[in-house]
Amino acid sequence: MYSSSSSVSSDTSGGSSSTILREPPLGPPLCNFPYSELLYLREYVHQAIIPGLPDDLALRCLAKVSHGYHGLLGVVSKRWRDLIRSSDYSGLKAREGWCGNWLFVLTEGTNQWVAYDPEADRWHPLPKIPRAHPNSQHYGFSCVSVCNRFLVIGGSYARQVFPHQKPLITNDVMQFDPFKKQWDVVASMQMPRSHFACSVVLGKVYVAGGRTSSSTRGLALAEVYDPMKDKWEELPPMPIWQMNCLGLSYKGQFHVLSDQVGLSDENTSKVFNPSDRAWCTVENAWPFSRAMQFAVQVMGDDQVYTLGDWGESSIKTRDTDQGEWYSVGSVPCVILPDHSRPLEAFGYGFAALGRQLYILGGKVLKWEESGAGRFDVVKLGLVRVCEPTVVPLKWRETRPMCGSARGEVLGCASMEERIFSFDQR
């Protein structure tokens, strides 16, 4: 129970517990007290979190409020502001697993993540990652959510003022706690890597392939992270090295897809089965050409949606493993208020949260109306969402990203509320 010790006591004489509110001491009328003593009395008298409710019940009510509303809760009263920042509040939410639903996004030109609450339709900035290199841009990392935690894994740091300088490739892993709203350092990968495949399969984080400072051909090495033990374990290597690849979880297996545009005519993926700890190759599983950049999202572990980011911006899916891929629709063009022509966006983020798909940020080329061939690059904070099971797709705009978050999306991931048994570290 969240309460003030100066005003609340518990009856421990037996039977059910009760809460006793102490009255201020009887004495002369309040008008006879000096101002300083009136302030003392005001603090002495118990102030309920929510008038008419016991404090323990009021705490549970406020703990169910999603994170997008916390800024508003903090301006209701000092009591509420202190409460939502307290360990009692974060501890209760963590014990119950009430993390809420989150959408995390990092855009170019900033090292600060922002988060979206779909229930509140509000964006807010996250605290800056304490170990991030302040004068460098973080890219080539992977980001996933597991066990009600958000992880930012590996990647490269490149100096923005010296873009051609050799980047620093890291094995660092940072964890964001949605209950305490803070970043923590967790166990590092065994191998520094960037531009690698990563996904969560059956509650563990799998990584494979990527780039490293000492290899120009890429990596075949793979490893897995157990968030319950905060420990990385080496896996059998892939049968072939992969550089610039992405990963996805599909029906309990870890799929590694090559994203090396134009380097291969084959449409294959490497698949790791955790049950027998072995890799295999799956032929022609995905609807990608060798001249396409793409993104993949999986809903419910078995419904896959793919998106090509070159030319067509078509969202595709299929009914079964052997079924033909078909288009459910396309990402709509962008209409700028001071421009007559619809513009196709690029460099946007693609994420799934619940039953919905999100298109986040990106850029457009705004051509001059005179036809002189000149254009401006416009960075977008635009956020669009649809439910892919409703065809034709019905896109709507949500609240745009906050602050300076706009332009090319370097990383995005979602987190849905799950009930886990997770030891507080």
KAHUCOR-V985137 format. One record per pair of residues at least 4 apart in sequence whose C-alpha atoms are under 8 Angstrom apart, sorted by sequence separation. I is the first residue (numbers start at 1). GAP is how many residues later the second one is. D is the distance in whole Angstrom. If there is no record, write none. Layout:
# KAHUCOR-V985137
((I	GAP	D) (I	GAP	D))
This chain:
# KAHUCOR-V985137
((3	4	8) (4	4	6) (5	4	7) (28	4	7) (29	4	8) (33	4	6) (34	4	6) (35	4	6) (36	4	6) (37	4	6) (38	4	6) (39	4	6) (40	4	6) (41	4	6) (47	4	8) (48	4	8) (49	4	8) (50	4	8) (53	4	7) (54	4	6) (55	4	6) (56	4	6) (57	4	6) (58	4	6) (59	4	6) (60	4	6) (61	4	7) (65	4	7) (66	4	7) (69	4	6) (70	4	6) (71	4	7) (72	4	7) (73	4	8) (74	4	7) (76	4	7) (77	4	6) (78	4	6) (79	4	6) (80	4	6) (81	4	6) (82	4	6) (85	4	7) (86	4	7) (87	4	6) (88	4	6) (89	4	6) (90	4	6) (91	4	6) (92	4	6) (93	4	6) (94	4	6) (106	4	7) (107	4	8) (117	4	6) (118	4	7) (128	4	8) (133	4	8) (145	4	6) (146	4	6) (158	4	8) (159	4	6) (177	4	5) (178	4	7) (200	4	5) (201	4	6) (211	4	7) (212	4	8) (215	4	7) (226	4	6) (227	4	7) (249	4	6) (250	4	7) (260	4	8) (273	4	6) (274	4	7) (288	4	6) (298	4	6) (299	4	5) (308	4	7) (309	4	5) (319	4	6) (335	4	7) (336	4	8) (352	4	6) (353	4	6) (367	4	8) (368	4	7) (390	4	7) (401	4	6) (3	5	7) (12	5	6) (28	5	8) (33	5	6) (48	5	7) (50	5	7) (53	5	6) (65	5	8) (75	5	8) (76	5	8) (83	5	8) (84	5	6) (85	5	8) (93	5	5) (94	5	7) (106	5	7) (116	5	7) (117	5	5) (145	5	4) (146	5	8) (158	5	6) (176	5	7) (177	5	6) (200	5	4) (201	5	7) (211	5	7) (225	5	7) (226	5	6) (249	5	5) (250	5	7) (272	5	7) (273	5	6) (298	5	6) (299	5	6) (308	5	5) (309	5	8) (318	5	6) (319	5	8) (335	5	8) (352	5	5) (353	5	8) (368	5	7) (388	5	6) (401	5	7) (11	6	6) (48	6	7) (49	6	6) (74	6	6) (75	6	7) (83	6	6) (84	6	7) (93	6	7) (106	6	7) (107	6	8) (116	6	6) (117	6	6) (132	6	8) (144	6	6) (145	6	6) (159	6	7) (176	6	6) (177	6	6) (199	6	6) (200	6	6) (211	6	8) (212	6	7) (225	6	6) (226	6	6) (248	6	6) (249	6	6) (272	6	6) (273	6	7) (288	6	7) (298	6	4) (307	6	6) (308	6	6) (318	6	6) (335	6	7) (336	6	8) (351	6	6) (352	6	6) (367	6	7) (368	6	6) (387	6	7) (10	7	7) (11	7	6) (48	7	6) (73	7	6) (74	7	4) (106	7	5) (116	7	4) (143	7	7) (144	7	5) (158	7	7) (176	7	4) (177	7	8) (198	7	7) (199	7	6) (211	7	5) (212	7	8) (225	7	4) (247	7	7) (248	7	5) (272	7	4) (297	7	6) (298	7	6) (307	7	6) (308	7	7) (318	7	5) (335	7	5) (350	7	7) (351	7	5) (367	7	6) (368	7	6) (386	7	6) (387	7	7) (10	8	6) (11	8	7) (30	8	7) (50	8	6) (73	8	7) (74	8	8) (105	8	6) (106	8	7) (115	8	5) (116	8	7) (143	8	5) (144	8	7) (158	8	7) (159	8	7) (175	8	5) (176	8	6) (198	8	6) (199	8	7) (210	8	6) (211	8	6) (224	8	6) (225	8	6) (247	8	5) (248	8	7) (271	8	5) (272	8	7) (296	8	7) (297	8	5) (306	8	8) (307	8	5) (317	8	5) (318	8	6) (334	8	6) (335	8	6) (350	8	6) (351	8	7) (367	8	4) (386	8	6) (10	9	5) (11	9	7) (49	9	6) (104	9	7) (105	9	5) (114	9	7) (115	9	6) (143	9	5) (158	9	5) (174	9	7) (175	9	5) (198	9	4) (209	9	6) (210	9	5) (223	9	7) (224	9	5) (247	9	5) (270	9	7) (271	9	5) (296	9	6) (297	9	6) (306	9	6) (307	9	7) (316	9	6) (317	9	6) (333	9	6) (334	9	5) (349	9	8) (350	9	5) (366	9	5) (367	9	7) (386	9	5) (9	10	6) (10	10	6) (49	10	8) (74	10	7) (104	10	6) (105	10	6) (114	10	6) (115	10	6) (142	10	6) (143	10	6) (157	10	5) (158	10	7) (174	10	6) (175	10	6) (197	10	5) (198	10	7) (209	10	4) (223	10	5) (224	10	7) (246	10	6) (247	10	6) (258	10	8) (270	10	6) (271	10	6) (296	10	4) (305	10	6) (306	10	5) (316	10	5) (317	10	7) (333	10	5) (334	10	6) (349	10	6) (350	10	6) (365	10	6) (366	10	5) (385	10	6) (386	10	7) (8	11	7) (9	11	6) (104	11	5) (114	11	4) (115	11	7) (141	11	7) (142	11	5) (156	11	6) (157	11	5) (174	11	5) (175	11	7) (196	11	7) (197	11	5) (208	11	8) (209	11	5) (223	11	4) (224	11	7) (245	11	7) (246	11	5) (257	11	7) (258	11	7) (270	11	5) (271	11	7) (295	11	6) (296	11	6) (305	11	6) (306	11	7) (316	11	4) (317	11	7) (333	11	5) (334	11	7) (348	11	6) (349	11	5) (365	11	6) (366	11	6) (384	11	6) (385	11	6) (8	12	6) (9	12	7) (103	12	5) (104	12	7) (113	12	6) (114	12	5) (141	12	6) (142	12	7) (156	12	5) (157	12	7) (173	12	6) (174	12	6) (196	12	6) (197	12	6) (208	12	7) (209	12	6) (222	12	6) (223	12	5) (245	12	6) (246	12	7) (257	12	5) (269	12	6) (270	12	6) (294	12	7) (295	12	5) (305	12	5) (315	12	6) (316	12	6) (332	12	8) (333	12	7) (348	12	5) (349	12	7) (365	12	5) (366	12	7) (384	12	6) (385	12	6) (8	13	5) (9	13	8) (102	13	6) (103	13	5) (112	13	7) (113	13	6) (141	13	5) (142	13	7) (156	13	4) (157	13	8) (172	13	8) (173	13	6) (196	13	5) (197	13	7) (208	13	6) (209	13	7) (222	13	5) (245	13	4) (246	13	7) (256	13	6) (257	13	7) (268	13	7) (269	13	5) (294	13	5) (295	13	7) (304	13	6) (314	13	6) (315	13	6) (316	13	7) (348	13	5) (349	13	7) (364	13	6) (365	13	6) (384	13	5) (385	13	7) (7	14	6) (8	14	6) (70	14	7) (102	14	6) (103	14	7) (112	14	7) (113	14	8) (140	14	8) (141	14	4) (155	14	6) (156	14	6) (173	14	7) (196	14	4) (208	14	4) (221	14	7) (222	14	7) (244	14	6) (245	14	5) (255	14	6) (256	14	5) (268	14	6) (269	14	7) (294	14	4) (295	14	8) (303	14	8) (304	14	7) (314	14	8) (315	14	6) (347	14	8) (348	14	4) (363	14	7) (364	14	5) (383	14	6) (384	14	6) (7	15	5) (102	15	5) (112	15	7) (113	15	7) (140	15	4) (141	15	7) (154	15	7) (155	15	6) (172	15	8) (173	15	5) (195	15	5) (196	15	7) (207	15	6) (208	15	7) (221	15	7) (222	15	6) (243	15	7) (244	15	5) (245	15	7) (255	15	6) (256	15	6) (268	15	5) (293	15	6) (294	15	6) (303	15	8) (314	15	6) (315	15	6) (347	15	5) (348	15	7) (363	15	6) (364	15	7) (382	15	7) (383	15	6) (7	16	8) (101	16	6) (102	16	7) (112	16	5) (139	16	6) (140	16	6) (154	16	5) (155	16	7) (172	16	5) (173	16	7) (193	16	8) (194	16	5) (195	16	6) (206	16	7) (207	16	6) (221	16	5) (222	16	7) (242	16	7) (244	16	6) (255	16	5) (267	16	6) (268	16	5) (269	16	7) (292	16	6) (293	16	5) (294	16	8) (303	16	8) (314	16	4) (315	16	7) (346	16	5) (347	16	6) (363	16	5) (364	16	8) (383	16	7) (24	17	7) (101	17	7) (111	17	7) (112	17	7) (138	17	7) (139	17	5) (154	17	5) (171	17	5) (172	17	7) (193	17	6) (194	17	5) (206	17	6) (207	17	6) (220	17	5) (221	17	6) (243	17	7) (254	17	6) (255	17	7) (266	17	8) (267	17	5) (268	17	6) (292	17	7) (293	17	6) (313	17	6) (314	17	7) (345	17	6) (346	17	5) (362	17	6) (363	17	6) (382	17	8) (383	17	5) (101	18	8) (111	18	8) (138	18	6) (139	18	7) (153	18	7) (154	18	5) (171	18	5) (193	18	5) (194	18	7) (206	18	4) (220	18	5) (253	18	7) (254	18	5) (266	18	7) (267	18	7) (268	18	8) (292	18	6) (312	18	7) (313	18	6) (345	18	5) (346	18	7) (361	18	7) (362	18	5) (382	18	5) (383	18	7) (138	19	5) (153	19	6) (154	19	6) (171	19	7) (193	19	5) (205	19	5) (206	19	6) (220	19	7) (253	19	6) (254	19	7) (267	19	7) (287	19	8) (345	19	5) (361	19	5) (362	19	7) (381	19	5) (382	19	7) (24	20	7) (137	20	5) (138	20	7) (153	20	5) (171	20	6) (172	20	8) (192	20	6) (204	20	7) (205	20	5) (220	20	6) (221	20	8) (253	20	5) (254	20	8) (267	20	8) (288	20	8) (344	20	6) (345	20	8) (361	20	5) (362	20	8) (381	20	5) (24	21	6) (111	21	7) (136	21	6) (137	21	5) (152	21	6) (153	21	7) (171	21	4) (204	21	6) (205	21	7) (220	21	4) (252	21	8) (253	21	7) (267	21	7) (343	21	6) (344	21	8) (360	21	7) (361	21	5) (381	21	8) (23	22	7) (136	22	5) (137	22	6) (151	22	7) (152	22	5) (170	22	5) (171	22	6) (204	22	5) (205	22	8) (219	22	5) (220	22	6) (252	22	8) (267	22	8) (343	22	7) (360	22	6) (361	22	6) (22	23	8) (111	23	7) (136	23	4) (137	23	6) (151	23	6) (152	23	7) (169	23	6) (170	23	6) (203	23	8) (204	23	7) (218	23	6) (219	23	6) (267	23	8) (343	23	7) (360	23	5) (22	24	8) (133	24	7) (135	24	6) (136	24	6) (151	24	5) (169	24	6) (170	24	8) (203	24	8) (217	24	7) (218	24	5) (219	24	6) (265	24	8) (266	24	8) (359	24	6) (360	24	7) (381	24	6) (382	24	8) (21	25	7) (135	25	7) (150	25	6) (151	25	6) (169	25	6) (217	25	8) (218	25	4) (265	25	6) (358	25	7) (359	25	5) (381	25	4) (63	26	6) (111	26	7) (149	26	7) (150	26	5) (217	26	7) (264	26	6) (358	26	6) (359	26	6) (380	26	5) (381	26	7) (110	27	7) (111	27	7) (149	27	6) (150	27	7) (263	27	7) (339	27	8) (358	27	5) (379	27	6) (380	27	5) (109	28	7) (149	28	6) (150	28	8) (262	28	5) (331	28	8) (357	28	6) (358	28	7) (379	28	4) (63	29	7) (64	29	8) (108	29	8) (148	29	8) (149	29	7) (209	29	8) (261	29	6) (262	29	5) (356	29	7) (357	29	6) (378	29	8) (379	29	7) (49	30	7) (59	30	7) (63	30	6) (148	30	7) (208	30	8) (260	30	8) (261	30	6) (262	30	8) (334	30	8) (356	30	6) (357	30	6) (49	31	7) (261	31	6) (356	31	5) (357	31	7) (60	32	8) (209	32	6) (210	32	6) (211	32	6) (238	32	7) (261	32	7) (355	32	6) (356	32	7) (66	33	8) (67	33	7) (190	33	8) (209	33	5) (210	33	4) (211	33	7) (355	33	8) (64	34	7) (66	34	6) (189	34	8) (208	34	8) (209	34	6) (210	34	6) (259	34	7) (63	35	8) (66	35	8) (154	35	8) (209	35	8) (210	35	7) (259	35	8) (209	36	7) (310	36	8) (7	37	7) (155	37	8) (156	37	8) (309	37	7) (6	38	7) (7	38	6) (8	38	7) (154	38	6) (155	38	6) (156	38	6) (287	38	7) (309	38	8) (7	39	5) (154	39	6) (155	39	4) (154	40	6) (155	40	7) (207	40	8) (239	40	7) (361	40	8) (236	41	7) (238	41	6) (4	42	7) (190	42	7) (235	42	8) (236	42	7) (169	43	7) (187	43	6) (189	43	6) (236	43	8) (307	43	8) (169	44	7) (186	44	7) (187	44	6) (188	44	8) (190	44	8) (362	44	7) (363	44	5) (129	45	8) (168	45	8) (187	45	7) (361	45	6) (362	45	5) (363	45	6) (196	46	8) (361	46	5) (362	46	5) (196	47	7) (197	47	8) (361	47	6) (362	47	6) (68	48	7) (195	48	7) (196	48	6) (197	48	5) (198	48	6) (199	48	5) (200	48	8) (201	48	6) (206	48	7) (208	48	8) (248	48	7) (250	48	7) (361	48	6) (68	49	5) (99	49	7) (195	49	5) (196	49	5) (197	49	4) (198	49	5) (199	49	5) (200	49	6) (248	49	8) (249	49	7) (252	49	8) (360	49	7) (67	50	7) (195	50	6) (196	50	6) (197	50	4) (198	50	7) (199	50	6) (202	50	6) (248	50	8) (251	50	6) (66	51	7) (68	51	8) (69	51	6) (97	51	8) (195	51	8) (196	51	8) (197	51	8) (201	51	6) (250	51	5) (251	51	6) (3	52	6) (68	52	5) (201	52	7) (249	52	7) (250	52	6) (2	53	6) (66	53	7) (68	53	7) (69	53	8) (130	53	7) (141	53	6) (142	53	8) (201	53	7) (297	53	8) (299	53	7) (1	54	6) (2	54	6) (66	54	7) (68	54	5) (127	54	8) (129	54	6) (140	54	5) (141	54	6) (142	54	7) (144	54	8) (146	54	7) (296	54	8) (297	54	7) (298	54	7) (1	55	4) (68	55	7) (126	55	8) (127	55	7) (139	55	8) (140	55	4) (141	55	8) (142	55	8) (143	55	8) (144	55	7) (145	55	8) (199	55	7) (295	55	7) (297	55	6) (299	55	8) (68	56	7) (127	56	8) (140	56	7) (142	56	6) (144	56	7) (147	56	7) (299	56	7) (2	57	7) (146	57	6) (1	58	8) (146	58	7) (146	59	8) (197	59	6) (348	59	8) (349	59	8) (197	60	8) (328	60	7) (347	60	7) (348	60	6) (349	60	5) (347	61	5) (348	61	5) (349	61	8) (351	61	7) (352	61	8) (353	61	6) (329	62	8) (346	62	8) (347	62	6) (349	62	7) (350	62	7) (351	62	6) (352	62	7) (353	62	7) (354	62	7) (328	63	7) (329	63	7) (332	63	8) (349	63	6) (351	63	7) (353	63	7) (328	64	7) (329	64	6) (328	65	7) (99	79	6) (99	80	6) (147	80	7) (146	81	8) (94	85	6) (2	86	7) (93	86	6) (91	88	7) (90	89	5) (90	90	6) (87	93	8) (228	194	7) (228	195	8) (103	250	7) (101	252	8) (150	265	7) (149	266	8) (148	267	7) (143	268	7) (145	268	7) (148	268	8) (142	269	7) (143	269	7) (144	269	6) (145	269	7) (146	269	8) (148	269	7) (140	270	8) (141	270	8) (143	270	6) (144	270	8) (145	270	6) (148	270	7) (139	271	6) (147	271	7) (148	272	8) (147	273	6) (147	275	7) (123	276	8) (121	277	7) (122	277	7) (123	277	8) (125	277	7) (121	278	6) (123	278	6) (124	278	6) (125	278	8) (123	279	6) (116	285	8) (114	287	8) (114	288	7) (114	291	7) (110	294	8) (110	295	7) (108	297	8) (107	298	6) (108	298	7) (106	299	7) (107	299	6) (108	299	6) (107	300	6) (108	300	6) (107	301	6) (108	301	6) (107	302	4) (108	302	6) (106	303	6) (107	303	5) (105	304	7) (106	304	6) (107	304	7) (105	305	8) (106	305	5) (105	306	6) (106	306	6) (105	307	4) (104	308	5) (105	308	7) (103	309	7) (104	309	5) (103	310	6) (104	310	6) (103	311	4) (102	312	6) (103	312	6) (101	313	8) (102	313	5) (101	314	6) (102	314	7) (101	315	5) (100	316	7) (101	316	6) (99	317	8) (100	317	5) (99	318	6) (98	319	7) (99	319	8) (97	320	7) (98	320	8) (97	321	6) (98	321	8) (97	322	5) (96	323	7) (97	323	7))
